[in-house]
Amino acid sequence: MSITFNLWFIDGGFPSGDSQRASLQDVDWVLHVKDQVLDAAQADARVAEFREKGLLRFDTVPLVKE
């Protein structure tokens, strides 16, 4: 499984010369539950529980060593 975030620039085009453009992507939670299918309400409820506990990060995905 792979989760990929894409950020597309629509307004402004490419900067000219050596100028840089800043971007911001704000994602507060990504939820993956192994071997279960959750509907949107169930996923929202799980994330609400984490927020209520003050959890900013809760990683249960094991590292895969190649």
CHARMM-style PDB file with segment names, atoms N, HN, CA, C and O in Angstrom:
ATOM      1  N   MET     1       0.847  -1.174   0.000  1.00  0.00      PROA
ATOM      2  CA  MET     1       0.000   0.000   0.000  1.00  0.00      PROA
ATOM      3  C   MET     1       0.889   1.232   0.000  1.00  0.00      PROA
ATOM      4  O   MET     1       1.972   1.249   0.586  1.00  0.00      PROA
ATOM      5  N   SER     2       0.410   2.236  -0.659  1.00  0.00      PROA
ATOM      6  HN  SER     2      -0.470   2.222  -1.135  1.00  0.00      PROA
ATOM      7  CA  SER     2       1.145   3.491  -0.728  1.00  0.00      PROA
ATOM      8  C   SER     2       0.173   4.650  -0.543  1.00  0.00      PROA
ATOM      9  O   SER     2      -0.920   4.648  -1.109  1.00  0.00      PROA
ATOM     10  N   ILE     3       0.567   5.617   0.234  1.00  0.00      PROA
ATOM     11  HN  ILE     3       1.455   5.618   0.694  1.00  0.00      PROA
ATOM     12  CA  ILE     3      -0.216   6.847   0.378  1.00  0.00      PROA
ATOM     13  C   ILE     3       0.655   7.970  -0.170  1.00  0.00      PROA
ATOM     14  O   ILE     3       1.770   8.189   0.303  1.00  0.00      PROA
ATOM     15  N   THR     4       0.148   8.665  -1.152  1.00  0.00      PROA
ATOM     16  HN  THR     4      -0.758   8.487  -1.536  1.00  0.00      PROA
ATOM     17  CA  THR     4       0.898   9.728  -1.805  1.00  0.00      PROA
ATOM     18  C   THR     4       0.108  11.027  -1.741  1.00  0.00      PROA
ATOM     19  O   THR     4      -1.090  11.043  -2.022  1.00  0.00      PROA
ATOM     20  N   PHE     5       0.767  12.102  -1.379  1.00  0.00      PROA
ATOM     21  HN  PHE     5       1.741  12.089  -1.151  1.00  0.00      PROA
ATOM     22  CA  PHE     5       0.149  13.417  -1.372  1.00  0.00      PROA
ATOM     23  C   PHE     5       0.692  14.209  -2.550  1.00  0.00      PROA
ATOM     24  O   PHE     5       1.904  14.264  -2.760  1.00  0.00      PROA
ATOM     25  N   ASN     6      -0.173  14.804  -3.298  1.00  0.00      PROA
ATOM     26  HN  ASN     6      -1.157  14.760  -3.128  1.00  0.00      PROA
ATOM     27  CA  ASN     6       0.227  15.642  -4.425  1.00  0.00      PROA
ATOM     28  C   ASN     6      -0.198  17.074  -4.163  1.00  0.00      PROA
ATOM     29  O   ASN     6      -1.265  17.329  -3.606  1.00  0.00      PROA
ATOM     30  N   LEU     7       0.637  17.989  -4.566  1.00  0.00      PROA
ATOM     31  HN  LEU     7       1.504  17.782  -5.019  1.00  0.00      PROA
ATOM     32  CA  LEU     7       0.335  19.406  -4.436  1.00  0.00      PROA
ATOM     33  C   LEU     7       0.436  20.015  -5.824  1.00  0.00      PROA
ATOM     34  O   LEU     7       1.520  20.062  -6.404  1.00  0.00      PROA
ATOM     35  N   TRP     8      -0.670  20.476  -6.354  1.00  0.00      PROA
ATOM     36  HN  TRP     8      -1.551  20.438  -5.882  1.00  0.00      PROA
ATOM     37  CA  TRP     8      -0.723  21.014  -7.710  1.00  0.00      PROA
ATOM     38  C   TRP     8      -0.798  22.530  -7.650  1.00  0.00      PROA
ATOM     39  O   TRP     8      -1.596  23.091  -6.898  1.00  0.00      PROA
ATOM     40  N   PHE     9       0.031  23.185  -8.441  1.00  0.00      PROA
ATOM     41  HN  PHE     9       0.679  22.729  -9.052  1.00  0.00      PROA
ATOM     42  CA  PHE     9       0.014  24.639  -8.533  1.00  0.00      PROA
ATOM     43  C   PHE     9      -0.903  25.032  -9.674  1.00  0.00      PROA
ATOM     44  O   PHE     9      -0.646  24.685 -10.827  1.00  0.00      PROA
ATOM     45  N   ILE    10      -1.948  25.739  -9.370  1.00  0.00      PROA
ATOM     46  HN  ILE    10      -2.156  26.021  -8.433  1.00  0.00      PROA
ATOM     47  CA  ILE    10      -2.894  26.150 -10.403  1.00  0.00      PROA
ATOM     48  C   ILE    10      -2.702  27.629 -10.725  1.00  0.00      PROA
ATOM     49  O   ILE    10      -2.596  28.006 -11.892  1.00  0.00      PROA
ATOM     50  N   ASP    11      -2.659  28.453  -9.704  1.00  0.00      PROA
ATOM     51  HN  ASP    11      -2.746  28.147  -8.756  1.00  0.00      PROA
ATOM     52  CA  ASP    11      -2.513  29.894  -9.917  1.00  0.00      PROA
ATOM     53  C   ASP    11      -1.041  30.289  -9.894  1.00  0.00      PROA
ATOM     54  O   ASP    11      -0.256  29.724  -9.133  1.00  0.00      PROA
ATOM     55  N   GLY    12      -0.677  31.235 -10.706  1.00  0.00      PROA
ATOM     56  HN  GLY    12      -1.315  31.694 -11.323  1.00  0.00      PROA
ATOM     57  CA  GLY    12       0.654  31.810 -10.632  1.00  0.00      PROA
ATOM     58  C   GLY    12       1.680  31.244 -11.580  1.00  0.00      PROA
ATOM     59  O   GLY    12       2.684  31.901 -11.854  1.00  0.00      PROA
ATOM     60  N   GLY    13       1.466  30.057 -12.086  1.00  0.00      PROA
ATOM     61  HN  GLY    13       0.650  29.524 -11.864  1.00  0.00      PROA
ATOM     62  CA  GLY    13       2.438  29.475 -13.009  1.00  0.00      PROA
ATOM     63  C   GLY    13       3.788  29.256 -12.350  1.00  0.00      PROA
ATOM     64  O   GLY    13       3.894  29.220 -11.125  1.00  0.00      PROA
ATOM     65  N   PHE    14       4.810  29.111 -13.167  1.00  0.00      PROA
ATOM     66  HN  PHE    14       4.724  29.141 -14.163  1.00  0.00      PROA
ATOM     67  CA  PHE    14       6.160  28.915 -12.650  1.00  0.00      PROA
ATOM     68  C   PHE    14       6.808  30.254 -12.366  1.00  0.00      PROA
ATOM     69  O   PHE    14       6.596  31.218 -13.101  1.00  0.00      PROA
ATOM     70  N   PRO    15       7.611  30.322 -11.283  1.00  0.00      PROA
ATOM     71  CA  PRO    15       8.297  31.579 -10.988  1.00  0.00      PROA
ATOM     72  C   PRO    15       9.339  31.885 -12.063  1.00  0.00      PROA
ATOM     73  O   PRO    15       9.877  30.977 -12.698  1.00  0.00      PROA
ATOM     74  N   SER    16       9.606  33.138 -12.253  1.00  0.00      PROA
ATOM     75  HN  SER    16       9.169  33.875 -11.738  1.00  0.00      PROA
ATOM     76  CA  SER    16      10.598  33.530 -13.257  1.00  0.00      PROA
ATOM     77  C   SER    16      11.976  33.634 -12.625  1.00  0.00      PROA
ATOM     78  O   SER    16      12.104  33.888 -11.427  1.00  0.00      PROA
ATOM     79  N   GLY    17      12.998  33.438 -13.433  1.00  0.00      PROA
ATOM     80  HN  GLY    17      12.894  33.233 -14.406  1.00  0.00      PROA
ATOM     81  CA  GLY    17      14.375  33.587 -12.958  1.00  0.00      PROA
ATOM     82  C   GLY    17      14.699  32.634 -11.823  1.00  0.00      PROA
ATOM     83  O   GLY    17      14.340  31.456 -11.848  1.00  0.00      PROA
ATOM     84  N   ASP    18      15.387  33.175 -10.828  1.00  0.00      PROA
ATOM     85  HN  ASP    18      15.679  34.131 -10.808  1.00  0.00      PROA
ATOM     86  CA  ASP    18      15.803  32.367  -9.678  1.00  0.00      PROA
ATOM     87  C   ASP    18      14.840  32.473  -8.501  1.00  0.00      PROA
ATOM     88  O   ASP    18      15.125  31.947  -7.425  1.00  0.00      PROA
ATOM     89  N   SER    19      13.711  33.139  -8.687  1.00  0.00      PROA
ATOM     90  HN  SER    19      13.479  33.566  -9.561  1.00  0.00      PROA
ATOM     91  CA  SER    19      12.781  33.308  -7.570  1.00  0.00      PROA
ATOM     92  C   SER    19      12.158  31.962  -7.196  1.00  0.00      PROA
ATOM     93  O   SER    19      11.983  31.081  -8.037  1.00  0.00      PROA
ATOM     94  N   GLN    20      11.832  31.833  -5.922  1.00  0.00      PROA
ATOM     95  HN  GLN    20      11.974  32.548  -5.238  1.00  0.00      PROA
ATOM     96  CA  GLN    20      11.237  30.601  -5.425  1.00  0.00      PROA
ATOM     97  C   GLN    20       9.794  30.833  -5.036  1.00  0.00      PROA
ATOM     98  O   GLN    20       9.406  31.935  -4.647  1.00  0.00      PROA
ATOM     99  N   ARG    21       9.016  29.793  -5.146  1.00  0.00      PROA
ATOM    100  HN  ARG    21       9.331  28.898  -5.462  1.00  0.00      PROA
ATOM    101  CA  ARG    21       7.617  29.873  -4.732  1.00  0.00      PROA
ATOM    102  C   ARG    21       7.451  28.975  -3.509  1.00  0.00      PROA
ATOM    103  O   ARG    21       7.961  27.855  -3.488  1.00  0.00      PROA
ATOM    104  N   ALA    22       6.753  29.454  -2.507  1.00  0.00      PROA
ATOM    105  HN  ALA    22       6.339  30.364  -2.525  1.00  0.00      PROA
ATOM    106  CA  ALA    22       6.495  28.665  -1.300  1.00  0.00      PROA
ATOM    107  C   ALA    22       5.129  27.997  -1.424  1.00  0.00      PROA
ATOM    108  O   ALA    22       4.215  28.525  -2.057  1.00  0.00      PROA
ATOM    109  N   SER    23       5.015  26.843  -0.815  1.00  0.00      PROA
ATOM    110  HN  SER    23       5.758  26.414  -0.301  1.00  0.00      PROA
ATOM    111  CA  SER    23       3.728  26.154  -0.797  1.00  0.00      PROA
ATOM    112  C   SER    23       3.504  25.575   0.587  1.00  0.00      PROA
ATOM    113  O   SER    23       4.451  25.369   1.346  1.00  0.00      PROA
ATOM    114  N   LEU    24       2.259  25.317   0.907  1.00  0.00      PROA
ATOM    115  HN  LEU    24       1.490  25.485   0.291  1.00  0.00      PROA
ATOM    116  CA  LEU    24       1.897  24.772   2.203  1.00  0.00      PROA
ATOM    117  C   LEU    24       0.813  23.727   1.993  1.00  0.00      PROA
ATOM    118  O   LEU    24      -0.187  23.980   1.322  1.00  0.00      PROA
ATOM    119  N   GLN    25       1.022  22.560   2.571  1.00  0.00      PROA
ATOM    120  HN  GLN    25       1.835  22.356   3.116  1.00  0.00      PROA
ATOM    121  CA  GLN    25       0.010  21.514   2.544  1.00  0.00      PROA
ATOM    122  C   GLN    25      -0.238  21.130   3.992  1.00  0.00      PROA
ATOM    123  O   GLN    25       0.697  20.789   4.717  1.00  0.00      PROA
ATOM    124  N   ASP    26      -1.485  21.184   4.414  1.00  0.00      PROA
ATOM    125  HN  ASP    26      -2.244  21.461   3.825  1.00  0.00      PROA
ATOM    126  CA  ASP    26      -1.825  20.946   5.807  1.00  0.00      PROA
ATOM    127  C   ASP    26      -2.693  19.694   5.915  1.00  0.00      PROA
ATOM    128  O   ASP    26      -3.848  19.691   5.489  1.00  0.00      PROA
ATOM    129  N   VAL    27      -2.133  18.645   6.481  1.00  0.00      PROA
ATOM    130  HN  VAL    27      -1.195  18.647   6.827  1.00  0.00      PROA
ATOM    131  CA  VAL    27      -2.850  17.388   6.698  1.00  0.00      PROA
ATOM    132  C   VAL    27      -2.721  17.072   8.177  1.00  0.00      PROA
ATOM    133  O   VAL    27      -1.611  16.888   8.676  1.00  0.00      PROA
ATOM    134  N   ASP    28      -3.832  17.007   8.878  1.00  0.00      PROA
ATOM    135  HN  ASP    28      -4.734  17.156   8.472  1.00  0.00      PROA
ATOM    136  CA  ASP    28      -3.691  16.763  10.313  1.00  0.00      PROA
ATOM    137  C   ASP    28      -3.743  15.277  10.667  1.00  0.00      PROA
ATOM    138  O   ASP    28      -3.145  14.879  11.667  1.00  0.00      PROA
ATOM    139  N   TRP    29      -4.423  14.456   9.899  1.00  0.00      PROA
ATOM    140  HN  TRP    29      -4.909  14.780   9.087  1.00  0.00      PROA
ATOM    141  CA  TRP    29      -4.451  13.022  10.192  1.00  0.00      PROA
ATOM    142  C   TRP    29      -4.570  12.216   8.913  1.00  0.00      PROA
ATOM    143  O   TRP    29      -5.287  12.593   7.986  1.00  0.00      PROA
ATOM    144  N   VAL    30      -3.853  11.097   8.877  1.00  0.00      PROA
ATOM    145  HN  VAL    30      -3.270  10.791   9.630  1.00  0.00      PROA
ATOM    146  CA  VAL    30      -4.004  10.057   7.859  1.00  0.00      PROA
ATOM    147  C   VAL    30      -4.290   8.784   8.634  1.00  0.00      PROA
ATOM    148  O   VAL    30      -3.524   8.403   9.519  1.00  0.00      PROA
ATOM    149  N   LEU    31      -5.383   8.131   8.305  1.00  0.00      PROA
ATOM    150  HN  LEU    31      -6.005   8.440   7.586  1.00  0.00      PROA
ATOM    151  CA  LEU    31      -5.788   6.944   9.050  1.00  0.00      PROA
ATOM    152  C   LEU    31      -5.751   5.722   8.150  1.00  0.00      PROA
ATOM    153  O   LEU    31      -6.347   5.705   7.073  1.00  0.00      PROA
ATOM    154  N   HSD    32      -5.040   4.700   8.609  1.00  0.00      PROA
ATOM    155  HN  HSD    32      -4.556   4.714   9.484  1.00  0.00      PROA
ATOM    156  CA  HSD    32      -5.024   3.400   7.934  1.00  0.00      PROA
ATOM    157  C   HSD    32      -5.329   2.348   8.990  1.00  0.00      PROA
ATOM    158  O   HSD    32      -4.665   2.291  10.025  1.00  0.00      PROA
ATOM    159  N   VAL    33      -6.330   1.519   8.731  1.00  0.00      PROA
ATOM    160  HN  VAL    33      -6.869   1.565   7.890  1.00  0.00      PROA
ATOM    161  CA  VAL    33      -6.685   0.459   9.662  1.00  0.00      PROA
ATOM    162  C   VAL    33      -6.533  -0.862   8.924  1.00  0.00      PROA
ATOM    163  O   VAL    33      -7.253  -1.130   7.962  1.00  0.00      PROA
ATOM    164  N   LYS    34      -5.606  -1.676   9.371  1.00  0.00      PROA
ATOM    165  HN  LYS    34      -5.021  -1.458  10.153  1.00  0.00      PROA
ATOM    166  CA  LYS    34      -5.296  -2.930   8.693  1.00  0.00      PROA
ATOM    167  C   LYS    34      -6.482  -3.893   8.733  1.00  0.00      PROA
ATOM    168  O   LYS    34      -7.113  -4.097   9.770  1.00  0.00      PROA
ATOM    169  N   ASP    35      -6.761  -4.474   7.573  1.00  0.00      PROA
ATOM    170  HN  ASP    35      -6.249  -4.308   6.731  1.00  0.00      PROA
ATOM    171  CA  ASP    35      -7.765  -5.532   7.422  1.00  0.00      PROA
ATOM    172  C   ASP    35      -9.182  -5.111   7.795  1.00  0.00      PROA
ATOM    173  O   ASP    35     -10.002  -5.954   8.157  1.00  0.00      PROA
ATOM    174  N   GLN    36      -9.475  -3.824   7.712  1.00  0.00      PROA
ATOM    175  HN  GLN    36      -8.809  -3.139   7.418  1.00  0.00      PROA
ATOM    176  CA  GLN    36     -10.828  -3.334   7.983  1.00  0.00      PROA
ATOM    177  C   GLN    36     -11.214  -2.308   6.929  1.00  0.00      PROA
ATOM    178  O   GLN    36     -10.367  -1.605   6.379  1.00  0.00      PROA
ATOM    179  N   VAL    37     -12.491  -2.241   6.666  1.00  0.00      PROA
ATOM    180  HN  VAL    37     -13.180  -2.813   7.113  1.00  0.00      PROA
ATOM    181  CA  VAL    37     -13.031  -1.200   5.796  1.00  0.00      PROA
ATOM    182  C   VAL    37     -13.909  -0.315   6.664  1.00  0.00      PROA
ATOM    183  O   VAL    37     -14.874  -0.785   7.267  1.00  0.00      PROA
ATOM    184  N   LEU    38     -13.572   0.960   6.725  1.00  0.00      PROA
ATOM    185  HN  LEU    38     -12.788   1.341   6.236  1.00  0.00      PROA
ATOM    186  CA  LEU    38     -14.352   1.915   7.519  1.00  0.00      PROA
ATOM    187  C   LEU    38     -15.067   2.871   6.586  1.00  0.00      PROA
ATOM    188  O   LEU    38     -14.519   3.277   5.562  1.00  0.00      PROA
ATOM    189  N   ASP    39     -16.283   3.227   6.939  1.00  0.00      PROA
ATOM    190  HN  ASP    39     -16.729   2.897   7.771  1.00  0.00      PROA
ATOM    191  CA  ASP    39     -16.934   4.285   6.174  1.00  0.00      PROA
ATOM    192  C   ASP    39     -16.433   5.628   6.717  1.00  0.00      PROA
ATOM    193  O   ASP    39     -15.701   5.670   7.706  1.00  0.00      PROA
ATOM    194  N   ALA    40     -16.826   6.699   6.075  1.00  0.00      PROA
ATOM    195  HN  ALA    40     -17.421   6.664   5.272  1.00  0.00      PROA
ATOM    196  CA  ALA    40     -16.313   8.027   6.452  1.00  0.00      PROA
ATOM    197  C   ALA    40     -16.641   8.372   7.900  1.00  0.00      PROA
ATOM    198  O   ALA    40     -15.805   8.943   8.600  1.00  0.00      PROA
ATOM    199  N   ALA    41     -17.828   8.039   8.355  1.00  0.00      PROA
ATOM    200  HN  ALA    41     -18.508   7.575   7.786  1.00  0.00      PROA
ATOM    201  CA  ALA    41     -18.225   8.358   9.732  1.00  0.00      PROA
ATOM    202  C   ALA    41     -17.374   7.594  10.739  1.00  0.00      PROA
ATOM    203  O   ALA    41     -16.987   8.147  11.768  1.00  0.00      PROA
ATOM    204  N   GLN    42     -17.080   6.325  10.453  1.00  0.00      PROA
ATOM    205  HN  GLN    42     -17.395   5.875   9.617  1.00  0.00      PROA
ATOM    206  CA  GLN    42     -16.243   5.537  11.350  1.00  0.00      PROA
ATOM    207  C   GLN    42     -14.813   6.081  11.388  1.00  0.00      PROA
ATOM    208  O   GLN    42     -14.211   6.167  12.459  1.00  0.00      PROA
ATOM    209  N   ALA    43     -14.280   6.441  10.249  1.00  0.00      PROA
ATOM    210  HN  ALA    43     -14.769   6.371   9.379  1.00  0.00      PROA
ATOM    211  CA  ALA    43     -12.936   7.016  10.197  1.00  0.00      PROA
ATOM    212  C   ALA    43     -12.896   8.339  10.951  1.00  0.00      PROA
ATOM    213  O   ALA    43     -11.971   8.585  11.725  1.00  0.00      PROA
ATOM    214  N   ASP    44     -13.893   9.191  10.730  1.00  0.00      PROA
ATOM    215  HN  ASP    44     -14.644   8.991  10.101  1.00  0.00      PROA
ATOM    216  CA  ASP    44     -13.950  10.468  11.443  1.00  0.00      PROA
ATOM    217  C   ASP    44     -14.023  10.256  12.952  1.00  0.00      PROA
ATOM    218  O   ASP    44     -13.404  11.001  13.711  1.00  0.00      PROA
ATOM    219  N   ALA    45     -14.777   9.246  13.393  1.00  0.00      PROA
ATOM    220  HN  ALA    45     -15.280   8.641  12.776  1.00  0.00      PROA
ATOM    221  CA  ALA    45     -14.903   8.962  14.825  1.00  0.00      PROA
ATOM    222  C   ALA    45     -13.569   8.522  15.406  1.00  0.00      PROA
ATOM    223  O   ALA    45     -13.205   8.944  16.504  1.00  0.00      PROA
ATOM    224  N   ARG    46     -12.836   7.680  14.687  1.00  0.00      PROA
ATOM    225  HN  ARG    46     -13.132   7.337  13.796  1.00  0.00      PROA
ATOM    226  CA  ARG    46     -11.519   7.238  15.156  1.00  0.00      PROA
ATOM    227  C   ARG    46     -10.566   8.421  15.298  1.00  0.00      PROA
ATOM    228  O   ARG    46      -9.865   8.550  16.302  1.00  0.00      PROA
ATOM    229  N   VAL    47     -10.549   9.270  14.294  1.00  0.00      PROA
ATOM    230  HN  VAL    47     -11.119   9.164  13.479  1.00  0.00      PROA
ATOM    231  CA  VAL    47      -9.660  10.430  14.335  1.00  0.00      PROA
ATOM    232  C   VAL    47     -10.081  11.377  15.456  1.00  0.00      PROA
ATOM    233  O   VAL    47      -9.228  11.964  16.122  1.00  0.00      PROA
ATOM    234  N   ALA    48     -11.387  11.529  15.668  1.00  0.00      PROA
ATOM    235  HN  ALA    48     -12.079  11.052  15.127  1.00  0.00      PROA
ATOM    236  CA  ALA    48     -11.868  12.383  16.763  1.00  0.00      PROA
ATOM    237  C   ALA    48     -11.371  11.864  18.111  1.00  0.00      PROA
ATOM    238  O   ALA    48     -11.028  12.651  18.992  1.00  0.00      PROA
ATOM    239  N   GLU    49     -11.332  10.533  18.272  1.00  0.00      PROA
ATOM    240  HN  GLU    49     -11.611   9.893  17.556  1.00  0.00      PROA
ATOM    241  CA  GLU    49     -10.799   9.947  19.513  1.00  0.00      PROA
ATOM    242  C   GLU    49      -9.332  10.311  19.709  1.00  0.00      PROA
ATOM    243  O   GLU    49      -8.915  10.662  20.812  1.00  0.00      PROA
ATOM    244  N   PHE    50      -8.554  10.227  18.633  1.00  0.00      PROA
ATOM    245  HN  PHE    50      -8.893   9.942  17.737  1.00  0.00      PROA
ATOM    246  CA  PHE    50      -7.141  10.585  18.733  1.00  0.00      PROA
ATOM    247  C   PHE    50      -6.973  12.059  19.088  1.00  0.00      PROA
ATOM    248  O   PHE    50      -6.141  12.416  19.922  1.00  0.00      PROA
ATOM    249  N   ARG    51      -7.771  12.911  18.448  1.00  0.00      PROA
ATOM    250  HN  ARG    51      -8.447  12.621  17.771  1.00  0.00      PROA
ATOM    251  CA  ARG    51      -7.689  14.350  18.748  1.00  0.00      PROA
ATOM    252  C   ARG    51      -8.045  14.628  20.203  1.00  0.00      PROA
ATOM    253  O   ARG    51      -7.376  15.422  20.864  1.00  0.00      PROA
ATOM    254  N   GLU    52      -9.103  13.974  20.711  1.00  0.00      PROA
ATOM    255  HN  GLU    52      -9.647  13.329  20.175  1.00  0.00      PROA
ATOM    256  CA  GLU    52      -9.526  14.180  22.094  1.00  0.00      PROA
ATOM    257  C   GLU    52      -8.426  13.771  23.074  1.00  0.00      PROA
ATOM    258  O   GLU    52      -8.286  14.370  24.140  1.00  0.00      PROA
ATOM    259  N   LYS    53      -7.649  12.752  22.712  1.00  0.00      PROA
ATOM    260  HN  LYS    53      -7.763  12.265  21.846  1.00  0.00      PROA
ATOM    261  CA  LYS    53      -6.539  12.299  23.560  1.00  0.00      PROA
ATOM    262  C   LYS    53      -5.301  13.176  23.402  1.00  0.00      PROA
ATOM    263  O   LYS    53      -4.310  12.997  24.110  1.00  0.00      PROA
ATOM    264  N   GLY    54      -5.364  14.123  22.467  1.00  0.00      PROA
ATOM    265  HN  GLY    54      -6.169  14.268  21.892  1.00  0.00      PROA
ATOM    266  CA  GLY    54      -4.224  15.003  22.238  1.00  0.00      PROA
ATOM    267  C   GLY    54      -3.108  14.361  21.428  1.00  0.00      PROA
ATOM    268  O   GLY    54      -1.981  14.856  21.420  1.00  0.00      PROA
ATOM    269  N   LEU    55      -3.416  13.256  20.744  1.00  0.00      PROA
ATOM    270  HN  LEU    55      -4.332  12.854  20.751  1.00  0.00      PROA
ATOM    271  CA  LEU    55      -2.397  12.580  19.942  1.00  0.00      PROA
ATOM    272  C   LEU    55      -2.146  13.344  18.649  1.00  0.00      PROA
ATOM    273  O   LEU    55      -3.075  13.657  17.905  1.00  0.00      PROA
ATOM    274  N   LEU    56      -0.902  13.633  18.400  1.00  0.00      PROA
ATOM    275  HN  LEU    56      -0.147  13.380  19.005  1.00  0.00      PROA
ATOM    276  CA  LEU    56      -0.517  14.283  17.157  1.00  0.00      PROA
ATOM    277  C   LEU    56      -0.022  13.261  16.145  1.00  0.00      PROA
ATOM    278  O   LEU    56      -0.035  13.505  14.939  1.00  0.00      PROA
ATOM    279  N   ARG    57       0.413  12.119  16.652  1.00  0.00      PROA
ATOM    280  HN  ARG    57       0.424  11.921  17.632  1.00  0.00      PROA
ATOM    281  CA  ARG    57       0.964  11.070  15.790  1.00  0.00      PROA
ATOM    282  C   ARG    57       0.770   9.734  16.492  1.00  0.00      PROA
ATOM    283  O   ARG    57       0.993   9.615  17.697  1.00  0.00      PROA
ATOM    284  N   PHE    58       0.355   8.735  15.728  1.00  0.00      PROA
ATOM    285  HN  PHE    58       0.174   8.832  14.749  1.00  0.00      PROA
ATOM    286  CA  PHE    58       0.167   7.397  16.276  1.00  0.00      PROA
ATOM    287  C   PHE    58       0.440   6.437  15.131  1.00  0.00      PROA
ATOM    288  O   PHE    58      -0.433   6.199  14.297  1.00  0.00      PROA
ATOM    289  N   ASP    59       1.646   5.884  15.084  1.00  0.00      PROA
ATOM    290  HN  ASP    59       2.356   6.076  15.761  1.00  0.00      PROA
ATOM    291  CA  ASP    59       2.081   5.091  13.943  1.00  0.00      PROA
ATOM    292  C   ASP    59       2.103   3.616  14.324  1.00  0.00      PROA
ATOM    293  O   ASP    59       2.856   3.209  15.208  1.00  0.00      PROA
ATOM    294  N   THR    60       1.274   2.818  13.654  1.00  0.00      PROA
ATOM    295  HN  THR    60       0.662   3.149  12.936  1.00  0.00      PROA
ATOM    296  CA  THR    60       1.248   1.384  13.897  1.00  0.00      PROA
ATOM    297  C   THR    60       1.719   0.589  12.686  1.00  0.00      PROA
ATOM    298  O   THR    60       1.651  -0.640  12.687  1.00  0.00      PROA
ATOM    299  N   VAL    61       2.189   1.274  11.665  1.00  0.00      PROA
ATOM    300  HN  VAL    61       2.244   2.273  11.664  1.00  0.00      PROA
ATOM    301  CA  VAL    61       2.650   0.594  10.451  1.00  0.00      PROA
ATOM    302  C   VAL    61       4.096   0.167  10.661  1.00  0.00      PROA
ATOM    303  O   VAL    61       4.964   1.007  10.900  1.00  0.00      PROA
ATOM    304  N   PRO    62       4.362  -1.149  10.573  1.00  0.00      PROA
ATOM    305  CA  PRO    62       5.741  -1.603  10.799  1.00  0.00      PROA
ATOM    306  C   PRO    62       6.669  -1.170   9.673  1.00  0.00      PROA
ATOM    307  O   PRO    62       6.255  -1.044   8.521  1.00  0.00      PROA
ATOM    308  N   LEU    63       7.924  -0.947  10.025  1.00  0.00      PROA
ATOM    309  HN  LEU    63       8.260  -1.050  10.961  1.00  0.00      PROA
ATOM    310  CA  LEU    63       8.924  -0.622   9.020  1.00  0.00      PROA
ATOM    311  C   LEU    63       9.251  -1.869   8.218  1.00  0.00      PROA
ATOM    312  O   LEU    63       9.374  -2.959   8.775  1.00  0.00      PROA
ATOM    313  N   VAL    64       9.390  -1.711   6.934  1.00  0.00      PROA
ATOM    314  HN  VAL    64       9.290  -0.825   6.481  1.00  0.00      PROA
ATOM    315  CA  VAL    64       9.738  -2.820   6.064  1.00  0.00      PROA
ATOM    316  C   VAL    64      11.204  -2.674   5.693  1.00  0.00      PROA
ATOM    317  O   VAL    64      11.608  -1.663   5.119  1.00  0.00      PROA
ATOM    318  N   LYS    65      11.994  -3.678   6.018  1.00  0.00      PROA
ATOM    319  HN  LYS    65      11.666  -4.499   6.484  1.00  0.00      PROA
ATOM    320  CA  LYS    65      13.414  -3.639   5.681  1.00  0.00      PROA
ATOM    321  C   LYS    65      13.617  -4.426   4.393  1.00  0.00      PROA
ATOM    322  O   LYS    65      13.170  -5.566   4.265  1.00  0.00      PROA
ATOM    323  N   GLU    66      14.287  -3.808   3.460  1.00  0.00      PROA
ATOM    324  HN  GLU    66      14.651  -2.882   3.563  1.00  0.00      PROA
ATOM    325  CA  GLU    66      14.530  -4.457   2.168  1.00  0.00      PROA
ATOM    326  C   GLU    66      15.889  -5.074   2.133  1.00  0.00      PROA
ATOM    327  OT1 GLU    66      16.272  -5.667   1.125  1.00  0.00      PROA
TER     328      GLU     66
END
